[in-house]
Amino acid sequence: MNQTKKKNPLKRLLSMRGMGQVVTVTIGLIVLLVAFALINPNFWSPTNRTNLLRQIAPILIIGIAQSYVLITGNIDLSIGSVVGMSTMVAATLMSKGIMSPIPALLVTLLCCLLVGVLNGLLVAKFKLPPFIATLGTMTVARGIAQLVNGNYNTDSIMKFYPEAAQTFKNVFYYGKTLGLYNGIWIAIILWIVFNFLLSKTRTGRYIYATGSNIDAARLSGVNVVSTTVIAYVVSAFCSFVVGIITCATVGQGTMDAGNSYEMYAVAASVIGGVSTLGGQGILLGTVVGAAIWGTLQNGLQFAGAPVAIRNIIIGIIVVLSVLMDVVIRTGRRNTKGSD
């Protein structure tokens, strides 16, 4: 009996929900790293390792955003546009001298969270298909990003509050803590917080329950509307953070900030094992998915692959990841049905 309880640690690890997929994609990540290092030794140089981590950080943050929404059985197409809106609103307020960085960040955060609440209500309360609801808010958020500064990129945020703006840039991107750039630390901290929320709290259980079977969740007493709104608010918050990091990186607002980020977010999630059908996936997988995405982008560039080829390869990988998820989940359902 004691022997049964003392299960092999490896088997115990692999039996955890979603861990099998994480192990698989981690092996794939290792293969990619070795392959790109062999193709071009400069890929594994200390400088590029740091650059790679800085590239992966925002992808991980928006991957967390999309993972929360996907686990509820929905999708958020507005992520990239909310990133752009966040960048432009914050930069406009600072570059025009309307507000110093801290109030500007609070106003920007409020705008982004309102988009998250709206997405959640449209999907859960008013029953709009998530694709349509978030496609609409995607267009609205991008329009706001273009409108706030009269359809122009902003001036430098250093213009009116140089010292405060420099501190802002250091805190969100250029500064270092314990040898790591702050942008990387922000991604790590957000992952720890949101992983705890998803895996250790009642809210996290409700999110999985909503995505697994929404009717059963509702009958079990889960407030599906508030749970869905929470998932979309998390998504909007993460998009806000990436927008602020982008603003700190460039030092101004650019209207095309966040373009295609919804694709990056889906890629990081589904490659890491988060199911597009809802109710399945863990944020540890999102870390690996974001790392694979960043490694592919960086490594293919070192390999001399044209941008078009990079896009084709990454697009194929995303489609295959989703296809495998659908096939596996459908096969499991059919097996259960035959039993």
N, C-alpha and C positions, 0 to 999 in steps of 0.2 A: 504494500500500500504506500509506504514511504517512497519506494522507487517510482511509483506512478506520479506522486506529487512532485518528486524531484525530476522534472522533465528536463530533457536536454535544452540548455539555454538557447541554442540556435533554433531548435524547433519551436520553443516558446516565443522567440522573437518573430519568426516567420508566421506564426499563427495569429499574431496581432492583426487587427483589421487594416487592410491596405498595405501591409508591410512587404508582402511578396512583390507587388509592383514596384515599390521603392527600391528593393534590392536589385530587381531586374534593370531599372533605369540607371541605378548607380553603377552597375557593371558597364552599361552603355556609355556613361559619362567617362569612366576610367579609360575605356577603349578610345574614345574621342580625344582625350587629353594626350594619351600616348601617341596616337596617330599624328596629331598636329605637331607634337614636339619632334617626331621623327621627320616630318615633311619640312619643318622649318625650326631649327633649334632656338631661334629668337622668340618663338612662341612661349617658351618656358623661362624666359629671362625674368629676373626680379621685377623689372619695370613693367613688363607686360602682365605678370601675375597680379600686380597691384591694379593695373588698368582693367584687367578682367573682372576682378572683384567689384570695382566701381561700376562697371557695366552691368554686372549681375544684380547689384543692389536695387535699382529702381524696377527691374523686371520682377524681382522677388516680391516687392511691395505690391505691384499691380496684380501679380499672380495670386497673392493672398486675397486681394479684393475680389477677383473673379472666382477663386475657389469657394469662398463663402457663399456667393450667389449660386454657383453651379451645384453645390451640395444641397441647396433648397430645391433643386430641380428647375432653376431659372437661368437666365443669362443676362449680362449687363454689357450692352454695346456702347454705353455712354462713357465708359472709363477714359478713353483717349481724349474725348472732348472736355471732360471735367478736368483732366490734367491741364489742357490748354487754357480753360477758363481760370483755373487756379493760378497759373503762371501769369496770365494777362491782367487779372484783377489786382493781384498783389503788386505786380510791377508797375501798373498804372498809378495806383495809389501812392507808391513810393516815389516814382520818377517825376510825378507832377507836384510833389511836395504836399499832397493832401493829408497824408498820414505817415508817421514813422513806422518802421518795420513791425513792431508788436501789434498795434491796432490794425494795421493793414492785414496781418495774418489772421487776426480774429474775424474781421469782416469777410475775408476770403473763405475761411473755414465755414462760416455760417452759410455763405452762398452754396458751397459744395454740399454741405449736409442737407440743405433744402432739396437739392437735386436727388439725393439718396432717399429722403423721405417720400418725395413725389414718385420716384420709381417704385418703391415698395407699395405705396397706396394704389397706384395705377394697376400693378400686377395682382396684388392680393385682395384688395377691397373692390376694385372696379372690374377685375377679371380680364384685363387686357392681356393679350399674349405678350410675354416678356420681350420678344423680338421687336414687336411694334412699339410697345411703350418706351423701351430704352433707345430705339432708333429715333423716336420723336425727341426725347430729351437729349440725345446725342447731338441732333441738329440745333436744338435750342441753345445748349451749352456752347457749341462752337460759334453760334451766332453772337452770343454774349462776349465770347473771347475776341471776336472781330469788332464788336460795337464799342467796347469800353474805351478804346483809344482811337476811335474814329477810323477804323479799318487800317491802322498802321501799327507796326511794331513800336514798342515804347523806347524812350531814351534810357540812358543808364540809370540804374537805381541809386547810384552814388552821388547824383547831382545835388540833392537837398540835404540828405542825412548821411554824409560820407562815413562817419565813424560807426553809426548804428548799422548802416548798410554793409560795411565791411565785417562787422560782428555777425550779422545775419548770414553773409556768405561763408564765413568760417564755420559757424555752427552747423549749417546744413550741407556743406560740401567740402570746402578747402581745408578746414582745420583737422588736426589729428588728435586722437586720444589713445594712449597705450599702443602707439605705433600704427594704428589703423585710421584711415580717413573717416570723418564723422558720418558721411553718407552711408558707409558700410555699417557703422554702429547703429544708425537709425533703422536700417533694414533688419538687423539682428534683434534689436529691442522690440520692434513691431511684431516680428515673427514670434518671439517668446510670449508676448502679451496675447496675441490673437490665437496662438496655438493653445495656450492655457484656457482661453475662453471657449474654444471649440471642443477641446478634449476633456476638460475637467469641470465644466459647469453645466447647470440645467439648461441654460440658453443654447449651449453647444448640442446637447442631446435633442433639444427641440428642433434645431436646424437640421440635424440628420433625420429626425422623424418626419419632418415636413417633406424632405426630398425623397424619402423612402416610400411613403404612402400618405399622401396629404389627407385623405378621408379618414384613415385609421388614426392619424395624428390628431385630427380635429375631434374625433370621438373619444380620444384619450385625454382630452382637456387641454391640448396645445392651442394657444392663440396663434393661429396660422398667420393672421394679418400682421401682428406685432413682430413675430419671428421673421417674416419676410422683410419687413421694414428694417429690422436690425441688420439683416444680411446686406441690404442695399446701402444702409448708412455706413457700415464698415467699408464697403466698396468705395463709397464717395469719400470717406475719410482718407483711405489709402491713396486715392487719386489726388486728393488735395496735397498730401505729403509729397508725392512725386512731382506735382506741379511746382511746389515750393523749392524742392531740390533743383529742378530745372531752372527756375528763376535765379537761384543762388549760383548755379553753374555758369550760366550765360551772362548774368549781371544785368539782364533786361528782360522784357516780355516779348515773346515771338508768337505770332498768331497761329503758326503751324505746330506749336508744341503739343506733343501727345499724339500726333498723327500715327495711325496704325497700332497704337498701344493696346487697343482692345484685342487685336490679333496676338500681340505679345502675351497678354494676360491669359487668353485662352490656351495658348501654346504651353506656357509654364504650368498651367493647371492640368491639362489633359495628358501632357507628356509625363507629368509626375503622378498620374494615376487617379486624378479626380474625375469622376464620371460625369459626362454630359447628361446622363439620365437621372442624376440626383441621388442623394443618400449615401454616397460612397467617396472615399478619398481622405487623405490626411495631409496636413501642411508640411510634414517632412518631405513628402513627395514633391510638393510645390518648390521646395528649396532645390531639389535635384533637377526638376523640370526647368527652373529658371537658370540653373547652372549649365544645363545642356544647351538651352537657347543662346545664352551669352557665349558659350564656348564655340558653338557653330558659327555665330556671327563673327567672332574674333578670329577663330581658327581658319575659316574659309578666306578671310581677308589676308591672313598671313600666307595662305596657300596660293594666293593670286587669283582666286576665283572672281569673275565679274559679279557685279551686284545682282544682275538678272539670274545668274546661276544660283547664287546664294538664296535668293527669294524662292526659286523653284524647289531647291532641296529642302528648305525649311518648311515650305508649304506642304510638300509631300509627306514629311514626317508628321506634321500636325494632323493631316487627313488620315494617315495610317493609324495614328494613336487613337483618334476618335472611332475609326472603323473597328479596331481591335476591341475597344471598350464595348461598343454596341454588340458585336458578335459574341463576346464572352458573356455579357449580361443577358442577351437573348437566349443563349445556350443554357445558362443556369435556370432561367425561367421555364424553358421547355422541359428541362430535366425534372424540375419540381412539379410541373404540371403532369408529367407522365407518371410520377410516383403516386 
